[in-house]
Amino acid sequence: MSRLLGERFTAVVGPDRVVLARRAGWRRPPQLHAQAECAAPTARAALAALAELLARPEIGRGDLTIVLSNHFVQYVLLPWRAEVNGPAELAAYAGILFDETFGNEAGGREILIGRERAGSARIAAGIDATLLHGLRNAVGASKLKLVSVQPYLSAAFDRVRRKVGSRDFMFVLAEPARSCVLVATGGRWRSLRNTGTGAQPHELAHLIEREAQLAGLADEGMPPVFVHVPGNDALKVPPCQGVTPRTVGLPHGATDPLLAMALTVN
């Protein structure tokens, strides 16, 4: 049996870099395998960096999961509508809401919609269809097999949700130059925002204060606030609205932000 059959790779596509983490066998910890710089913070430059990285002769065979930085993902909350029935109607409803929020993408977008119980809003992620097509082409030209493409918010929240709880919280996911804020009250999604905010303590404190005001939390009372900063589990955010944010980490110890993002995938 080939030693390569058990290899799994995770690529993180960010606006500045693309990294590839490799796990050789199920019991070995993932390690940084290769990386490539992006010429510009654009989808086209990121695709070029990924294609160049995957074409290197040292990249062997295996399964590949791609984690997309939130820089390349649009998010909306889909309010519950009792009259929307079935996957086709839900997809059409989501498409209308994305167009109203972000405008009509020239190349179209693919929309991923989370599952929720009846009566609850759903998280929807929109990814530029041209970008997805380019990702698939880049992997198709390599020796790797594409398993999935995951928005970073989805991958990270799945890993930390047990620490966060299920009813009332604010969850802040802070990449080096991009932050997502997800708020739940009463066990239901309340707000979701994806902003170009950095991962420094003062920047995150300002972001939390602003999102609390926009979501009406300052008047109702702040829920617990959880912050995940890939590569910096020791970061401390000052108290906001009377609540001290709690930093939640993952048990991998990586200090490189993009490698830490890659390691959110099991």
N, C-alpha and C positions, 0 to 999 in steps of 0.2 A: 504494500500500500504506500502511495506517495506521501511524504511528510507534509506536502503542501495542502492536502485535502482538508486539514483541520484549521487552516488559516482564515481568520476573519479580519477585515479592515473596516475602519471608520474614517471617512474624510469629512473634515469641517471646512465649509466654504464660507470664508469671511470677506469683508471688503478690502482688507489689506494683505491677507495671507490665506493660503490653503494648506492644511496639514493633513497628514495621513498617519493614523495610529494602527498598529498591527498587533493582533493577538494570535500567537502560534500555539494552537491547542487550547482546550477549555480551561485548563488549570493555571495557565501562565498569565501574569498581568499584562495588559496592553502597554505598548511602548511606542514612542514617537518613531515613525519609520522614515518619513520624508516630508519636506515642506517646500513650498514655492511662493514667492512674493507676487502680489498683484501689481500691475503697472499703474492702476487707477482704481478707485473705489466704485467700480461699475460691474454689472453682471457680465458684460462682455470680457472684461479683464480677468474676472474670477474664473470664467469658463476657460480662457486661454491658459491660466495658471494650472487649473485642474488637468486639462488635456496634456500639458507639458509634463506634469508630475506623473500622471498615470502611464505615460509613454516611456518612462525611464526603464532601462533594462533590468534594474534590480527589483522592479515591482513584479511579483510573481502572481500565481493564480490564487483565487479565493473569493469569498463573498464580501461585498462592499455595501455598507450603509452610509448614506450621505446625510450629514446634519447641516442644515442651512442656517446661517446667522440670521437673526431677526432683522438685520439690515435689508435682507432680500425678501421679507415676508410682510404681507399686510394682514391685519387682524380686525375682525368686527365681532360684536355680540349680536346674534340673531335673536330678536325678541320672539317670545312664544306667540304663535298664531294658530288658533284652533282650526281655522279654515284651510291651513296648509297641510295637505295629506300626501304621503308617499315621497320617495326619494326624488322623483322628477320635479314635483312642485317645490320641494325644499331647495333643490339646486337652483331652480329658477328664482325663487325668493331671495336666496343668498346672492345670486348674480346681480339682481336689481339693487340690493343694499350695498354691495361693493361698488357698483357703478355710481350710485348716489354719493358714496363717501369718498371714493378715490378717483372717480372718472373712468371712462371706458378705455381699457388697455388696448392699444393698437393691435397687439398680437394675441390678445385674449389672456385669460388667466385660468388656472385650475384651482378649484376651491375644495378644501378639505373641511368637513363639518363634524364636530364632536358629537357624541351621543349624550343625551340628557333625558331625564324623566319628563313626562308630560307636564306642561305648565312652566317649564324652566327655559331660560335663554340658553343658546348653544354658542360655543366658541367656534368660529370659522376662520380658517387661514387661507389666504389667497396668494398664489405663487405665479409669477409671470410664465405663461405657457412657453415662450421662446427660451427662457432660462431652463425650464424643465427639459425641453427637447434637447438643448445643448448639453445638459448634464448626462442624459441618457446616451447621446451620441459619443461623448467623451469616454464614458465607461464601456460602451459597445466596441470602441476601437482598442480597448485594452484587453488584458487577460482576465480581468475581474468580472464577476457577475453581480449586477445591481440587485440588491435585496429590497431596499426602501429608501425614500427621501423623506426626512423628518424635519419639520420646523423646530428650531432650538427650544422655543417655549414649550412645545409639547414634550420633547425628550426630557428636558430638565424638570418640568413640573411632575411628570410621571415618577421621577426618582425621589422627589422630596415631599410629595403630597402627604405621606404618613406623618411627617414631622410638622406639617402645616396645619393639619386638621381638615375638617369637612364643612364647617358651618360659617364662622365669621373670621375673616382674615384679609390682610393685604399682603400680596406676594410680589416682591420686586426682583426681577431677573436682570442683572446688570452686566452686560458685555463691556469691553473697553470703551466703546463709543455709542452704545445703543442700550436702552433699558425698556423693559416691558413691565407694566404694573397691572396686576390682576386682583380684583376685589370681589369678595363673596360675602354676602350677609344672609342669614337665615338659611344657609345651605344652598343658596342659588347665586349664580353669577350676577354681579351688579355693574361692573365696569371693566374695561380693558383698553389699555393704551400702549402704543409702541412709539417711543420717542428717541430723538438723537441726544440722549443724556449720557454723560460719562459715568465712570464707576468710582469716583472719589467720594469720600464721606460727605463733604459739604454739598456736592452735586446731588447725591441721593437724598440727603435730608431735605433739600429744597424741592426735589421732585415729589417726595412723600407728602410734604406740606401742601403742595399745589394740588396733587391728586385727591387728597383728603377734602380740600375745599370744593373741587369740582364734583366729587361724588357725594357731597353732603354729609361726610362723616364727621366733620368738625362740629356740627350741630347735634348729631345723634350720639356721639361718643366713638372714639377710635377703637377698632378691633385690634388684635395682635398683628404686628407687622413683622414679616419674615423677608430677609434679603439673602439672595444667593449670588455670589460674585465668583465666576469660574476662575480658579487659580489663586483665590485670596480668601480662604475660609476664616482668617483672623481679622478681617476688616470690621471696624466698629463704626456704626452710624449714630450720630448724636440723637438724643430724644426728640421726638416730633409729636406735637399735639398731646403731650403728656405721656407718650408711649415710647419706650426704648426699643428700637428695632432689634430683632434677634437674627444673627447671621447663621444660616444653615449651610453646612458643607456636605461633601460626599467623601466616602472613605477611600480615596485614591492618592491623595497627597501631591497631585500635580500642581506646579506653580505657573506653568505656561497657560495662559487663558484658553487658547484654542485646543491645546491637548486636553485640558480639563473639560472642555466642551465635548470633545470626542469621547471621553470616558464616561459621559452620562449614558451612553448606549451600552447595555449589557453585552 
